[in-house]
């Protein structure tokens, strides 16, 4: 069981701990004494504030101990540890989670996960359509029971023409009951404008691994414009929410590459069986040029 009360002799060995901390740190990088913490029976850790630039809130921890019934206090270890208010590096985050909309540029490739929730299987080559297909069995049954205006008697005996199936009803359903609609010239002007902004001649499309025609994030358009354009629905694409040419493309193509699961660094392993002393101060005498040699003798100024 650990003792909550620090050992008296170990707690009084402040100067021994200070000398050990000053030997491990750079000269003058040891600040005020912060106190002692009991680690166990006859084991005490002395804490000294670090004055090293860039290590705000860190502290030197010097652990001392003594043997049972012995009065001599010995040094156990010296280490630099972060305090409760220490300046630490941010938590490691995979690059796929750091990516934000607008970060992609020409030539960048964004792989998609194999089980991306934004994508689902499309055409499988089988005769049975997928459940979300417009020709699936559920959609056929729904169309079979669709309401219709049916009145007994011959058409000549009807007092009013049925609304369902009439030209006006079809125009209403297609959204064509407007005073004016886009002309062919208006369509061409819009198509040229969209093709110039998000077409095959843009730098992004030139460096793309595939075109939007084969991308799973493309939303089809109705009418004649659907033969050449669609809407991008990838939030990481520079064309998200824009009308893009089917010949356009970017690195966020759904089939460009399958992203593997992001690797996470393994937890640090501390080998407590072997002690490897590492110098904290660089050896300035091991080079080919002596540091105190006057520059004139080296042949340069």
N, C-alpha and C positions, 0 to 999 in steps of 0.2 A: 504494500500500500504506500502511496506517495504521501509524504508529510507536507501539510500546508504551511508549516512554519519553516522558514529558511534556516539551514544550519548556521550557527553563530560564526564559526570560524570561516566557513565559506562565504558568508555574507559580508564579513569584514575584509575579505581579500579584494577590495576595490582597486587598489593600486596594481596588483598583479594582473587583474583583468584589463585595466587601462593600458598597461604596457603591452599586453598581447594584442589589443585592438590597434594601438598605434603602430605596432610592428607589421600587422596585416594591411592596414590602410596607408594611404599616402601621408606624408608629414603634414600636420595641421588640418587633417580631414576628420578629426574626432572632436565632437562638440561636447555638450554637457552630459553629465551622468543622469540617466533616467530612472534607475532603480534596479532592484533584484527580484527574481522570480524563482521560487522553489520548484525544481523539476522532480525531486524525489528525495530520498534519504541521503543527506550529505552531498547533494547535487544542486548547485545554484547557478543561475544564468544572470550575468550582469549586462545591462543594456546601456549603450552609449549612442547618442544621436549622431548621425552621419552628416558631415558638412560637405560631402562630395557633390559637385554640381551635377544636376540631372537625377539625383537620388533623394529628392525631397520626401521626407517622411520615413525614410529607411533608417535602420539602426544596426549598429554592430552588437551582436550577441556573443558574449564570451562566457562559456560554461566552465566552471571550476568544480572540483570535487576533492574528497579526501577519503582515505581508507578508514575502515572501522577502527576506533581507538587510536587513530593517528592524528597528530596535530599539524602535520605539514599539508598544506593545500596545494594541489597540482592543477595544471591546466588541462582541460579536456578537449575543447574545440573552439574555434573562432569563425564566425560566419556573419555575413551581411544579410539581414532579413527585412522584409517590408513591414512597416508598422500599420496601424489601423487607418491612417490617413496618407499612406504612401502613394506616390505616383506610379501606377502600374500600366503595363501595356494593355490595350483593349483585348477582350476575349476573341479568340480566333474564330472567324466566320468564313465558311466556304465561299468561293468566288461566285457561285451560282446564286447565293443568297445576298451577296453584296450588289449584284447587278440591278440597275434601275432603268426605267424607260428613258430613252434618249442617250444611253451610254454607247450604243453601237455606232460604228462608223464603217466606211467602205472597206471591205476585206475582212471584217470581223466575222467570226463564226460562232453561233450560239447553238450548241447541241440541245436537243430536247430529251427529257427523260423517257424511258421505255413505257412507263405507265403515267404519262402526263394526263392529269385530270381534264385538261382543256381539249384533249383529242380523244377520238374513239374510232374503232375500225370502220372503214368505208366499204368500198366494193370488194367482196371476198372471192368473186368468181363462181359462187354457188348460185343455183337457181332460186333458192329461197331468199327473199329480200330481208335486210335487217329490220329489227322492230321499229326503227324510226323512219323507215322508208315510206314514201307517199303511196306505194303500191303494196304495202304489207297487208296481211289479212285483216288486221284491226282497222286499217284505213278503208279497206273495201267494205267491211261490215258497216262502218260509220257512214260511208257514202250511200249504202243501200237503204238505210233507214232515214236518210235526210228528208226533211219536211218538203213537201211540194203541194202546190195548189191543184187539187183534183176536185172537179165538180161533175156530178152525173149529168149525162145528156150529151147531145151532139154539140160540136163547136158553134154551129149556127144558132143554137138555142141559148148560148151563154149571153148574159146581160153585159158582162164586162170581160175584157181580155185578162187572162191570168198574168199576174205580175212576175212569178217565178219563171225564168226561161225567156222572158221577153228581152228585146234589144235594150230597153232602158234599164232592166234589172242587171243585165250583163255589163253594161257600161258603168252602172253604179258600183258593181263588184270590182271591176277593173280600175276604178278611180278615174274614169274618163269623163264624168259629167262635170266638166269645167268649161268656163267661157272660152278659154284659149289653151292650147297645149303647145309643147315645144315643137318647133318646126325641124325639118331635116337640116337646115342650115344651123339652127341652134344646137342640134345634136353634134354636128361636125365641129363646131367651134369649141364646145365643151370637151369633146373627145381629144382634140388637139391640145387643149390646155392641160388636161389630166395626163396625157401621154408625155408632155414635155416635163411635167413635174415628177411623175412616177412612171416612167417608161423605160424601155430597154436601153436607151442611150445615156442614162444617168450613171455616174461613177459607182453608186451602190449596186445597180443591176449588173454592171460590167464585172464586178468582183464577186457576185453572188454564186453559190454552188448550185442553184436551181431557180426555176421561174415560179411565179405565183400560180401558174396553171396547175401545178402538181403539189401545192402547199395545202396542208390541212387547215390552216388559219384563214383561208380565203372564203369570204361570203359571196355567193353568187348574186348577180343583179338580174332583174327581169327585163324583158324587152330586148331590143336590138343591141343596147349597150352591154348586155350580159355576154355577148359573143367576143368582146375584147376587153372587158373591165370587170372588176370585182371590188370588194371592200376588205381591207386587211383588218383582222381581229386579234393580232398578236400585240400585247401591250409592250413588249420589248423591241418591236420593230419600229424603225423611224417613220413608217407609214401607217401606224396604228390609227384606225378610224378614217383613213383616207381612201379615196377611189384610186385603185392602182391598175395598171395594165397587166394583162395576163402574162406578158413577156417581162414584166418587172421582177425583181428578186432582191433578197437581202440575206444576210448571214443567219437570220432567225427562221429560216425555212424549216418546216416541221420534219422533213425527211433528210435534212443535211447530214446529221449524225445523231447517234443515240448517246446521250450523256451518261457516263457511268456514275455510280453513287460517289459523292465527294468523299475522298479519303480524309480521315481525321487523325491527327497526330496521336501517337501512342503516349500513354502517361509516362512521365519520367521515372526511370528506374535508378534507385540509389543503392550502390553496392557498398554496404557497410562493413564488408570483410577485408577490403583492401584500402589502404590510405595512399593517395597519390598527391603529394604536395605540388601545388601549382603557384608559380611566382605571380604576385599581383603587380609588380613593378617591372617594366621592360628592361632587359639587359642592354645598357647603352655602351658596353665595352666589347661586345661581340662582333661589331662590324669591321669593315676594312679601313674605315677612317676614324681616327680618334676624335671624340667630340670636342676636346679642348685644343685641337690643333689650329693655329692661326690660319685664316683663309689665304694669306699671301703664299704660304708654303705649299698650298695645294694647286697652285697654278691658275687660280681664278679668284675673282673678287666677290 
